[in-house]
Amino acid sequence: MGLYNFLPRFVPFILDGRKTHTIRAERRYPDKPGTTLHLYTGLRTKRAKLLMRVECVAVEEIEILTIEKYGGHPYVFVGGLGLNHSEKEQLARRDGFHDFTEMIAFWEARLPFKGHIIHWKTKKAG
């Protein structure tokens, strides 16, 4: 069962459909396409709120790191392939950031990072 907690800053992006995935550390039993993901904010508090339930549509490996010998610039690899500048910007926006610079500032203390991108699709009304 995919249970995910989100910081309040990401809630508007999830609810309006701009955030379509989450980047998480590797889990012992990772979610798989077709499973239901339960998206919450305030989990494990009295203010816990279910944001939505969505279907997992894909899970990809991701690695975010800096390489000092190349100037310490952030590198992102998805499925083993390095992302170019435009792809990194798109990744950041789909993850609820305004741009890649903001995303890296968020992740900086956690680098190097290796985990998964868990993608979902929201159910349309009607």
N, C-alpha and C positions, 0 to 999 in steps of 0.2 A: 504494500500500500504506500503510495507516494504522498507523504505528509510534508509540506514545505511551509516554513514561516518566513515572512517578509517584513523588513523594516518599514515603518510608516511612509518613508519617502518614496517607496516603490508602489504603494497601493494605487494612486491615481493612474499610473502607467499600466498596471495590471487591469484595472477596471475598464479603462477606455480602449484596451486592446493594443497599445503600443508596445508593451512588454510581452513577448511571446516565448520567452524561455528563461531559464535560470541556470546559473553556473554554480555548481556545487562540487565539493570534494568527493572523491570516490567513496562509494558506499559498499558495504559488504554484499548487499543484495540490491543492486541498482534497478531502477525502474526500466521497463521495456515498452516499446510502442504497443499501444492498445490498452495499457493500464490506466486507471483513473488516478489523477493527481488531485490532491486536496490542498488548495492554496489558502493559507491563513495569515493573519497578522496578530501579534500579541499572543501567540501560542504559549501555553504554560503560564498564563496569567489570568486574572479575573476578567480582563478585557479582551480575551481571545475572540476573534471574529473570523468566521469562514467567509472568504472573498468569493470563491467559486470552486466548482469541480470541473476539471477539464480532462480531455483525453491526451495522453502522451503520444506524440506522433513520431518522435525520433530522439535518440540519445547519441551524442558524439563525444569523443575524447577531446579535451582541450588542455593546452599547456600554455601558461603565460610566464615569461621570464625575461630577464635582462642579461645581456652578455657584455661584461665589462670590456673585453678586448675590442668590441664594436661600438664603444662609446656609451654603453649602459642604456641604450635605447630599448624600449619594450618590444618584445617579439611575441606573437600569438600564433600557435599552431593548432589547427582544428583537423582532426583525423590525420595528423602527421604532416599536413601541408601548411606552410607559412602563409599568413594573410598579408595582403598588400594594404597600403594606407586606406584606400576606399573601403575595403572589406572590414578593416578594424573599426572604422567609423560606423558602418552599418551594424556590426556586432554590438557596439556600445549602445546605439540607439534602441536596438531590439531588446537590450538588457535593462533599459530604463535610465540610461544616462543621456545627457545632452550631447556628449561627444567622447571620443576616445581618451582625451586628456583627463576628463572627469572620471572616467572608468578606471584608468590607471592610478589616479590619486586614491581611489577607493581600495584598490587591490594592492597598492605598493607595500604595505606592511606584511602581506601574505605571500609575497613572491620569494622564490619561484613557486608556482602553483600548478598542480596537475589534478585534473578532475573530469567532470562531464558537463556538457550542456544538455539540459533536459528541455526539449521543445514541446509545446502544446498547441492545441487549436481550441478556440472557444466555440461553443455551440451557438449558432445564430438563432434568434427568436423567430418563431413562425414556422 
